[in-house]
Amino acid sequence: THGTERLGGAHQMDLSTLVIILMAVPLCACLLMALIPSRAVPRSVFETVHILSIASVCALAVYLVVEVMSSGNSINALGLWFHMDALGSVFVALIGVIGCLTGFYSLAYVRHDADCGNMNSSQIKQYYSFFSLFIFTMLLVALSNNIIMMWAAIEATTLSTAFLVGTYNSKLSLEATWKYVIVCTAGVAFGLYGTVLVYANAADIMPDPTLAAFWTELLPYASQFDGFLIEIAFVFAVIGFGTKAGLFPMHTWLPDAHSEAPSPVSALLSGVLLKCAMLVIIRFYILTIQVDGSFFPQTLMLIVGALSIVVAAFAVYSQDDLKRKLAYSSCENIGVVALCLGFGGPLGVAAALLHCVMHGFTKALMFCISGNILMKYGTRDLKKIKGVLRVAPVTGVLMAIGFIALAGFPPFAMFLSETLTFIAGIVDGYLWLVIIIGLALTVVIAAFVHVITSAVMGDAPKQIKKGDVGPLALVPEIAMVCVILWFGVAIPQPVLNGIESATAIVLQEDTDVLHNAPLFKDLFAATEQAGNQSNADHASTSLEQ
């Protein structure tokens, strides 16, 4: 028994070390590229460091996520400073996998920009170094156990991405950068107010005030918190971190930043960063429910989510700029996540987490495809983009698939998460709201169908040279299509296990209790069997050791 305990402790220590290495790899890559003189070395040096960084992060992230999901245990690193549980693992997986795919797509995109004269050697260095820094800051958000560090990490994502948004140094990109920095910095300041309120309340009631900033230490004392104070803190958190997530009405920075940034950066911003901001809101959502019950936080999320969906839906329809259309679509989909949290309960929370995953891959795919369009047509104006299927057949097929998937049609991933959203709303007694949201999403569907019929199909402009972009750009996109098709047809059991465990953390319930909720057990029917088999395998392994 003592030997098994020592083995388990050593394994836990190894995992803790890997968590630190996971964060250190992109940070070290950034620092290394910052020290390399851009004019003295060829572009391939930066590309090599970049590839090693994103591939290592992806491999480590997937390994750690599998360990957490399969064992059911969380990982602490550097004492209490970093914590990786099932909830954080969902977002670490998104960072690792989407970061890797968009990172590989960056190679083709940056080479094209360099060949066209849109990027010089110093801009290439800036792009790759800040890309790695961006990955690091998002990992810091997902893994921070200290609520003040969590806020600082969200602020750090603004600083790291500001240089990526302004990569081209054009008038519009610099304007978008300044708008992004000012709006997000001002907005996230409200998040700091909420964080300080939670910390101050925790320091008053906890036996050891020095632990009041650590999430895992303050949560057990939730029943002793001041309900009114935590409600105010939650409002500040939704305003502050909701600004970063792109929730209405704090979303004004998002269309400009997403449209002016290089397409791989837009993919990472929309596919991952917005979800990381929602993770922080979810952490405050957990605390507020434990302190004050579910009515207040769910009502607030319902209002914000519904408004975000309805307003963004009409903005999506009215846009002629491809990337701005996709950016407003991100506002709408983050609204869906907030709406699911507003519905609450096991179904609502599971739908929110599933939508974070499904939309993350789908939107990353679409922004990468927008990069293909820019490489071929040299414009984002949908009035000038015609006959993509004739000009670049593979890109045209991928673009049509992407818009169909983004519209929520089967057999793609977002069909499942949006269907689960509607079911959660109906079960929770919000049929009237589900009907309104359904009508708003119909407007979005109409907008995307119009893009397919007008831009993907039709006659190609005569001045555009026919021929697709290179395989280096297409392979990551095909990989993302495979993921959203796979997740739409049959979600892998490990993903379901992870979503179920993360849902249990949000609701602070055992997974067995979740199965008593209406329809939840039907969705996760095989999860319990898989979990029992996993536990049996672990027990057998321990006995053998």
C-alpha positions as CSV (number, residue, x, y, z in Angstrom):
1,T,0.0,0.0,0.0
2,H,2.8,2.4,0.9
3,G,4.6,1.5,-2.3
4,T,1.4,2.3,-4.3
5,E,1.0,5.7,-2.5
6,R,4.6,6.6,-3.2
7,L,4.1,5.7,-6.8
8,G,1.0,7.8,-7.0
9,G,2.7,10.7,-5.4
10,A,5.6,10.5,-7.8
11,H,3.3,10.3,-10.7
12,Q,1.4,13.4,-9.4
13,M,4.7,15.2,-9.1
14,D,5.6,14.3,-12.7
15,L,2.3,15.6,-13.9
16,S,2.8,18.8,-11.9
17,T,6.2,19.2,-13.6
18,L,4.5,18.7,-17.0
19,V,2.0,21.4,-16.2
20,I,4.9,23.9,-15.6
21,I,6.6,22.7,-18.8
22,L,3.4,23.1,-20.8
23,M,3.4,26.8,-19.8
24,A,7.1,27.3,-20.1
25,V,7.5,26.0,-23.7
26,P,5.6,28.8,-25.5
27,L,7.0,31.4,-23.1
28,C,10.6,30.2,-23.8
29,A,9.9,30.1,-27.5
30,C,8.7,33.7,-27.4
31,L,11.8,34.8,-25.5
32,L,14.1,32.9,-27.8
33,M,12.5,34.4,-31.0
34,A,12.6,37.8,-29.4
35,L,16.4,37.5,-28.9
36,I,17.1,36.3,-32.5
37,P,17.9,39.2,-34.8
38,S,15.3,39.2,-37.6
39,R,17.6,40.4,-40.4
40,A,20.6,38.1,-39.5
41,V,18.8,34.8,-39.8
42,P,16.5,33.2,-42.4
43,R,12.7,33.0,-41.9
44,S,13.0,29.2,-41.5
45,V,14.7,29.6,-38.1
46,F,11.6,31.4,-36.7
47,E,9.3,28.8,-38.4
48,T,11.3,25.9,-36.8
49,V,11.1,27.4,-33.3
50,H,7.4,28.1,-33.9
51,I,6.6,24.5,-35.1
52,L,8.5,23.0,-32.1
53,S,6.6,25.2,-29.7
54,I,3.1,24.6,-31.0
55,A,3.6,20.9,-31.5
56,S,5.1,20.5,-28.0
57,V,2.2,22.4,-26.4
58,C,-0.3,20.3,-28.3
59,A,1.3,17.0,-27.3
60,L,1.7,18.0,-23.6
61,A,-1.9,19.5,-23.5
62,V,-3.5,16.4,-24.9
63,Y,-1.4,14.1,-22.6
64,L,-2.3,16.1,-19.4
65,V,-6.0,16.3,-20.4
66,V,-6.2,12.6,-21.0
67,E,-4.6,12.0,-17.5
68,V,-7.0,14.3,-15.8
69,M,-10.1,12.9,-17.6
70,S,-9.1,9.3,-17.2
71,S,-8.1,9.4,-13.5
72,G,-10.8,11.9,-12.3
73,N,-8.1,13.7,-10.3
74,S,-6.9,17.3,-10.6
75,I,-3.3,18.4,-10.8
76,N,-1.7,21.1,-8.7
77,A,1.5,22.8,-9.6
78,L,3.8,25.2,-7.7
79,G,1.8,24.6,-4.6
80,L,-1.6,26.1,-5.0
81,W,-0.8,28.5,-7.8
82,F,-1.8,26.4,-10.7
83,H,-4.7,23.9,-10.8
84,M,-5.8,21.7,-13.7
85,D,-9.2,20.1,-13.2
86,A,-11.7,18.6,-15.6
87,L,-13.2,22.1,-16.3
88,G,-9.9,23.7,-17.0
89,S,-8.9,20.7,-19.1
90,V,-11.6,21.3,-21.7
91,F,-10.1,24.7,-22.4
92,V,-6.5,23.5,-22.2
93,A,-7.4,21.0,-24.9
94,L,-8.8,23.7,-27.1
95,I,-5.7,25.9,-26.6
96,G,-3.4,23.0,-27.4
97,V,-5.1,21.5,-30.5
98,I,-6.5,24.6,-32.1
99,G,-3.3,26.5,-31.3
100,C,-1.4,23.8,-33.1
101,L,-3.6,23.7,-36.2
102,T,-3.8,27.5,-36.6
103,G,0.0,27.6,-35.9
104,F,0.6,25.3,-38.8
105,Y,-1.7,27.2,-41.0
106,S,0.3,30.3,-40.1
107,L,3.3,29.0,-42.0
108,A,1.5,29.2,-45.4
109,Y,-0.2,32.4,-44.5
110,V,2.9,34.3,-43.4
111,R,4.9,33.0,-46.3
112,H,2.3,34.3,-48.7
113,D,2.3,37.7,-47.0
114,A,6.1,37.8,-47.0
115,D,6.2,37.0,-50.7
116,C,3.6,39.6,-51.5
117,G,5.5,42.3,-49.5
118,N,2.9,42.6,-46.8
119,M,5.3,41.4,-44.1
120,N,9.0,42.2,-43.7
121,S,11.5,40.2,-41.6
122,S,10.8,42.2,-38.4
123,Q,7.0,41.7,-38.8
124,I,7.5,37.9,-39.3
125,K,9.6,37.8,-36.1
126,Q,7.0,39.8,-34.3
127,Y,4.2,37.5,-35.5
128,Y,5.8,34.3,-34.5
129,S,7.1,35.5,-31.1
130,F,3.8,37.0,-30.0
131,F,1.9,34.0,-31.3
132,S,3.8,31.9,-28.7
133,L,3.2,34.5,-26.1
134,F,-0.5,34.5,-26.9
135,I,-0.6,30.7,-26.3
136,F,1.2,31.1,-23.0
137,T,-1.2,33.8,-21.7
138,M,-4.2,31.7,-22.6
139,L,-2.7,28.7,-20.8
140,L,-2.2,30.9,-17.8
141,V,-5.9,31.8,-17.8
142,A,-7.0,28.2,-17.9
143,L,-4.5,26.9,-15.3
144,S,-4.4,29.8,-12.8
145,N,-5.8,28.9,-9.3
146,N,-5.1,32.3,-8.0
147,I,-8.1,34.6,-8.9
148,I,-5.9,37.7,-9.1
149,M,-3.5,36.0,-11.4
150,M,-6.4,34.8,-13.4
151,W,-7.4,38.4,-14.0
152,A,-3.8,39.4,-14.7
153,A,-3.6,36.6,-17.3
154,I,-6.8,37.9,-19.1
155,E,-5.2,41.3,-19.2
156,A,-2.0,39.8,-20.5
157,T,-3.9,38.2,-23.4
158,T,-4.8,41.8,-24.5
159,L,-1.3,42.9,-24.4
160,S,0.1,39.9,-26.3
161,T,-2.6,40.0,-29.0
162,A,-2.5,43.7,-29.5
163,F,0.8,43.3,-31.4
164,L,-0.7,40.5,-33.5
165,V,-3.8,42.5,-34.4
166,G,-1.6,45.4,-35.5
167,T,0.9,43.2,-37.4
168,Y,0.4,45.0,-40.8
169,N,0.9,48.5,-39.3
170,S,-1.8,49.9,-41.6
171,K,-4.1,52.7,-40.6
172,L,-7.1,50.3,-40.1
173,S,-5.1,47.7,-38.2
174,L,-3.6,50.2,-35.9
175,E,-7.0,51.8,-35.3
176,A,-8.4,48.3,-34.5
177,T,-5.5,47.6,-32.2
178,W,-6.0,50.8,-30.2
179,K,-9.8,50.2,-30.0
180,Y,-9.1,46.7,-28.8
181,V,-6.7,47.7,-26.1
182,I,-8.8,50.6,-24.8
183,V,-12.1,48.8,-24.7
184,C,-10.7,45.6,-23.3
185,T,-8.5,47.3,-20.7
186,A,-11.4,49.5,-19.5
187,G,-13.8,46.5,-19.5
188,V,-11.5,44.1,-17.8
189,A,-11.0,46.7,-15.0
190,F,-14.5,45.8,-13.9
191,G,-13.3,42.2,-13.7
192,L,-10.7,43.3,-11.3
193,Y,-13.3,45.0,-9.1
194,G,-15.2,41.7,-8.9
195,T,-12.1,39.8,-8.2
196,V,-11.1,42.1,-5.3
197,L,-14.6,41.9,-3.8
198,V,-14.4,38.1,-3.8
199,Y,-10.9,38.2,-2.3
200,A,-11.9,40.7,0.4
201,N,-14.9,38.7,1.4
202,A,-12.9,35.5,1.5
203,A,-10.1,37.0,3.6
204,D,-12.7,38.1,6.2
205,I,-14.2,34.6,6.7
206,M,-11.4,32.2,6.0
207,P,-9.2,31.0,9.0
208,D,-6.1,31.7,6.9
209,P,-6.5,34.9,4.9
210,T,-3.3,34.2,2.9
211,L,-5.3,31.5,1.1
212,A,-8.2,33.8,0.2
213,A,-6.9,34.4,-3.4
214,F,-6.8,30.7,-4.3
215,W,-9.9,29.4,-6.0
216,T,-9.8,25.8,-4.6
217,E,-9.3,27.1,-1.1
218,L,-12.1,29.7,-1.0
219,L,-14.8,27.6,-2.7
220,P,-15.4,25.3,0.3
221,Y,-16.3,28.4,2.4
222,A,-18.9,29.6,-0.2
223,S,-21.8,29.2,2.3
224,Q,-20.3,31.8,4.6
225,F,-19.9,34.5,1.9
226,D,-22.0,37.7,1.8
227,G,-24.7,37.0,-0.9
228,F,-25.2,40.6,-1.9
229,L,-21.5,41.3,-2.2
230,I,-21.0,38.2,-4.4
231,E,-23.9,39.2,-6.6
232,I,-22.2,42.6,-7.2
233,A,-18.9,40.8,-7.8
234,F,-20.6,38.5,-10.4
235,V,-22.1,41.5,-12.2
236,F,-18.6,43.1,-12.4
237,A,-17.2,39.8,-13.6
238,V,-19.8,39.5,-16.4
239,I,-19.1,43.1,-17.5
240,G,-15.4,42.8,-17.2
241,F,-14.6,39.3,-18.6
242,G,-17.7,39.5,-20.8
243,T,-16.0,42.4,-22.6
244,K,-13.2,40.0,-23.5
245,A,-15.6,37.3,-24.4
246,G,-17.5,39.6,-26.8
247,L,-20.8,39.6,-25.0
248,F,-23.3,42.4,-25.9
249,P,-23.0,45.3,-25.3
250,M,-19.3,45.1,-24.5
251,H,-18.5,43.5,-27.9
252,T,-17.6,46.6,-29.9
253,W,-13.9,45.9,-30.2
254,L,-14.4,42.4,-31.6
255,P,-15.4,43.0,-35.3
256,D,-12.6,45.4,-35.9
257,A,-9.9,43.3,-34.2
258,H,-11.0,40.1,-35.8
259,S,-11.3,41.6,-39.3
260,E,-7.9,43.4,-39.2
261,A,-5.8,40.7,-37.6
262,P,-4.0,38.1,-39.7
263,S,-6.5,35.3,-40.3
264,P,-4.7,32.6,-38.2
265,V,-4.8,35.1,-35.3
266,S,-8.5,35.7,-35.9
267,A,-9.0,32.0,-35.7
268,L,-7.2,31.8,-32.4
269,L,-9.0,34.8,-31.0
270,S,-12.4,33.6,-31.9
271,G,-11.9,29.9,-31.5
272,V,-10.1,29.9,-28.1
273,L,-9.6,33.3,-26.5
274,L,-13.3,34.1,-26.2
275,K,-13.8,30.7,-24.6
276,C,-11.0,31.4,-22.1
277,A,-12.8,34.6,-21.0
278,M,-16.0,32.6,-20.6
279,L,-14.1,30.1,-18.4
280,V,-13.4,32.9,-16.0
281,I,-17.0,33.9,-16.0
282,I,-17.9,30.3,-15.3
283,R,-15.6,30.2,-12.3
284,F,-17.5,33.2,-10.8
285,Y,-20.8,31.6,-11.9
286,I,-19.9,28.5,-9.8
287,L,-19.2,30.6,-6.7
288,T,-22.3,32.8,-7.1
289,I,-24.5,29.7,-7.3
290,Q,-22.9,28.2,-4.2
291,V,-23.3,31.4,-2.2
292,D,-26.7,32.8,-3.4
293,G,-28.5,30.1,-5.4
294,S,-29.0,29.9,-9.1
295,F,-31.7,32.5,-9.7
296,F,-29.6,35.6,-9.9
297,P,-26.6,34.4,-12.0
298,Q,-28.8,32.4,-14.4
299,T,-31.2,35.4,-14.9
300,L,-28.2,37.7,-15.7
301,M,-26.7,35.2,-18.1
302,L,-30.1,34.7,-19.8
303,I,-30.5,38.4,-20.4
304,V,-26.9,38.9,-21.7
305,G,-26.9,35.8,-23.8
306,A,-30.3,36.4,-25.5
307,L,-29.4,40.0,-26.3
308,S,-26.0,39.0,-27.7
309,I,-27.6,36.4,-30.0
310,V,-30.4,38.7,-31.3
311,V,-28.3,41.8,-31.9
312,A,-25.4,39.8,-33.4
313,A,-27.7,37.8,-35.7
314,F,-28.9,40.9,-37.6
315,A,-25.3,42.3,-37.6
316,V,-24.2,39.0,-39.3
317,Y,-26.8,39.4,-41.9
318,S,-26.0,43.0,-42.8
319,Q,-22.2,42.6,-43.2
320,D,-20.5,42.4,-46.5
321,D,-17.0,42.0,-45.1
322,L,-16.3,38.2,-44.7
323,K,-14.2,38.5,-41.6
324,R,-16.6,41.0,-39.9
325,K,-19.5,38.6,-40.7
326,L,-17.6,35.8,-39.0
327,A,-16.7,38.1,-36.0
328,Y,-20.3,39.0,-35.4
329,S,-21.1,35.3,-35.6
330,S,-18.6,34.8,-32.7
331,C,-20.6,37.3,-30.7
332,E,-23.8,35.3,-31.5
333,N,-22.2,32.0,-30.5
334,I,-20.7,33.3,-27.2
335,G,-24.3,34.5,-26.6
336,V,-25.4,30.9,-27.0
337,V,-22.8,29.8,-24.4
338,A,-24.1,32.5,-22.0
339,L,-27.7,31.5,-22.7
340,C,-27.0,27.8,-21.9
341,L,-25.5,28.9,-18.5
342,G,-28.7,30.9,-18.0
343,F,-30.8,27.8,-18.6
344,G,-28.6,26.1,-16.0
345,G,-28.9,22.6,-14.7
346,P,-26.9,19.7,-16.0
347,L,-28.2,20.0,-19.5
348,G,-27.6,23.7,-19.8
349,V,-24.1,23.6,-18.4
350,A,-23.2,20.6,-20.6
351,A,-24.6,22.4,-23.6
352,A,-22.5,25.5,-22.8
353,L,-19.3,23.4,-22.5
354,L,-20.0,21.4,-25.7
355,H,-20.7,24.6,-27.6
356,C,-17.4,26.0,-26.5
357,V,-15.7,23.0,-28.0
358,M,-17.8,22.7,-31.2
359,H,-17.8,26.4,-32.0
360,G,-14.1,26.6,-31.2
361,F,-13.1,24.2,-34.0
362,T,-15.8,25.4,-36.5
363,K,-14.9,29.1,-36.2
364,A,-11.1,28.4,-36.3
365,L,-11.8,26.6,-39.6
366,M,-13.8,29.5,-41.0
367,F,-11.2,32.2,-40.2
368,C,-8.5,30.0,-41.7
369,I,-10.6,29.7,-44.9
370,S,-11.0,33.5,-44.9
371,G,-7.2,33.5,-45.1
372,N,-7.4,31.3,-48.2
373,I,-9.9,33.8,-49.7
374,L,-7.6,36.7,-48.9
375,M,-4.6,34.8,-50.5
376,K,-6.6,34.2,-53.7
377,Y,-8.9,37.3,-54.1
378,G,-6.9,39.9,-52.1
379,T,-10.1,41.2,-50.5
380,R,-12.6,40.5,-47.8
381,D,-15.5,42.2,-49.6
382,L,-18.1,39.5,-50.3
383,K,-19.5,41.6,-53.2
384,K,-16.1,41.0,-55.0
385,I,-15.7,37.3,-54.0
386,K,-17.5,35.1,-56.5
387,G,-17.1,31.6,-57.9
388,V,-14.7,30.3,-55.2
389,L,-15.6,26.8,-56.2
390,R,-14.3,27.5,-59.7
391,V,-11.2,29.4,-58.7
392,A,-10.1,27.2,-55.8
393,P,-12.1,24.0,-55.7
394,V,-10.9,22.6,-52.4
395,T,-11.2,25.9,-50.7
396,G,-14.7,26.3,-52.1
397,V,-15.8,22.9,-50.8
398,L,-14.3,23.6,-47.4
399,M,-15.9,27.1,-47.3
400,A,-19.3,25.6,-48.1
401,I,-18.9,22.9,-45.5
402,G,-17.7,25.5,-42.9
403,F,-20.7,27.7,-43.4
404,I,-23.1,24.8,-43.3
405,A,-21.5,23.6,-40.1
406,L,-21.5,27.1,-38.6
407,A,-25.2,27.4,-39.4
408,G,-25.8,24.4,-37.1
409,F,-26.8,21.8,-39.8
410,P,-26.2,18.1,-39.3
411,P,-24.1,16.1,-39.4
412,F,-21.6,18.6,-38.0
413,A,-20.7,19.3,-34.4
414,M,-22.6,22.5,-33.8
415,F,-25.9,20.8,-34.6
416,L,-25.5,18.7,-31.5
417,S,-24.6,21.6,-29.1
418,E,-27.3,23.9,-30.5
419,T,-29.9,21.1,-30.3
420,L,-28.9,20.5,-26.7
421,T,-29.3,24.2,-26.1
422,F,-32.9,24.1,-27.3
423,I,-33.6,21.0,-25.3
424,A,-32.2,22.6,-22.1
425,G,-34.3,25.7,-22.6
426,I,-37.5,23.7,-23.1
427,V,-36.8,21.4,-20.2
428,D,-36.2,24.5,-18.0
429,G,-39.5,26.1,-19.1
430,Y,-38.2,28.7,-21.5
431,L,-40.1,27.7,-24.6
432,W,-41.0,31.3,-25.5
433,L,-37.3,32.3,-25.3
434,V,-36.2,29.2,-27.3
435,I,-38.6,30.3,-30.1
436,I,-37.2,33.9,-30.1
437,I,-33.6,32.5,-30.3
438,G,-34.6,30.0,-33.0
439,L,-35.9,32.9,-35.1
440,A,-32.7,34.9,-34.6
441,L,-30.6,31.9,-35.6
442,T,-32.8,31.6,-38.7
443,V,-31.5,35.0,-39.7
444,V,-28.0,33.8,-39.3
445,I,-28.7,30.7,-41.4
446,A,-30.1,32.9,-44.1
447,A,-26.9,35.0,-44.1
448,F,-24.7,32.0,-44.4
449,V,-26.8,30.4,-47.2
450,H,-26.5,33.7,-49.1
451,V,-22.7,33.6,-48.8
452,I,-22.7,30.0,-50.2
453,T,-25.0,30.8,-53.1
454,S,-23.3,34.1,-54.0
455,A,-19.6,33.7,-53.1
456,V,-18.9,30.0,-53.2
457,M,-20.9,29.4,-56.3
458,G,-21.5,31.6,-59.4
459,D,-19.1,32.7,-62.1
460,A,-15.5,33.5,-61.2
461,P,-14.0,36.9,-61.9
462,K,-11.8,36.7,-65.1
463,Q,-8.9,38.5,-63.5
464,I,-8.5,35.9,-60.7
465,K,-5.9,33.2,-61.5
466,K,-7.4,29.7,-61.0
467,G,-5.7,27.2,-58.7
468,D,-5.9,26.4,-55.0
469,V,-3.7,27.5,-52.2
470,G,-0.9,25.1,-51.2
471,P,-1.3,21.9,-49.1
472,L,0.3,23.6,-46.1
473,A,-2.8,25.8,-45.8
474,L,-5.3,23.1,-46.7
475,V,-4.1,20.3,-44.4
476,P,-5.0,22.0,-41.1
477,E,-8.4,23.0,-42.5
478,I,-9.1,19.5,-43.6
479,A,-8.1,18.3,-40.2
480,M,-10.6,20.7,-38.6
481,V,-13.4,19.6,-41.0
482,C,-12.7,16.0,-39.9
483,V,-12.9,17.0,-36.3
484,I,-16.3,18.8,-36.6
485,L,-17.7,15.9,-38.7
486,W,-16.4,13.3,-36.2
487,F,-17.9,15.2,-33.3
488,G,-21.1,15.7,-35.1
489,V,-21.6,12.0,-36.1
490,A,-20.3,10.4,-32.9
491,I,-18.7,12.3,-30.1
492,P,-15.7,10.4,-28.8
493,Q,-16.4,8.8,-25.4
494,P,-13.4,10.6,-23.7
495,V,-14.8,13.9,-24.8
496,L,-18.2,13.0,-23.2
497,N,-16.5,11.9,-20.1
498,G,-14.6,15.2,-19.9
499,I,-17.8,17.3,-20.5
500,E,-19.6,15.3,-17.8
501,S,-16.8,15.8,-15.3
502,A,-16.6,19.5,-16.1
503,T,-20.4,19.8,-15.7
504,A,-20.1,18.2,-12.3
505,I,-17.5,20.8,-11.2
506,V,-19.6,23.7,-12.4
507,L,-22.7,22.4,-10.5
508,Q,-20.6,21.1,-7.5
509,E,-22.4,17.7,-7.8
510,D,-21.3,14.1,-8.2
511,T,-21.8,12.7,-11.7
512,D,-24.2,10.1,-10.2
513,V,-26.5,13.0,-9.1
514,L,-26.3,14.5,-12.6
515,H,-27.7,11.3,-14.1
516,N,-30.9,11.9,-12.2
517,A,-31.6,15.1,-14.2
518,P,-34.1,14.8,-17.1
519,L,-32.5,13.6,-20.3
520,F,-29.0,14.0,-19.0
521,K,-28.4,10.3,-18.5
522,D,-29.6,9.6,-22.0
523,L,-26.9,11.9,-23.4
524,F,-24.2,10.4,-21.3
525,A,-25.6,6.9,-21.2
526,A,-22.3,5.2,-22.0
527,T,-20.2,7.5,-19.8
528,E,-21.1,5.8,-16.6
529,Q,-20.2,2.4,-18.1
530,A,-16.9,3.8,-19.5
531,G,-16.1,5.4,-16.1
532,N,-16.7,2.1,-14.3
533,Q,-14.5,0.3,-16.8
534,S,-11.8,2.9,-16.4
535,N,-12.0,2.6,-12.6
536,A,-11.7,-1.2,-12.9
537,D,-8.7,-0.9,-15.1
538,H,-7.0,1.5,-12.7
539,A,-7.7,-0.8,-9.8
540,S,-6.3,-3.7,-11.7
541,T,-3.2,-1.8,-12.6
542,S,-2.7,-0.7,-9.0
543,L,-3.0,-4.3,-7.8
544,E,-0.4,-5.5,-10.3
545,Q,2.0,-2.8,-9.2
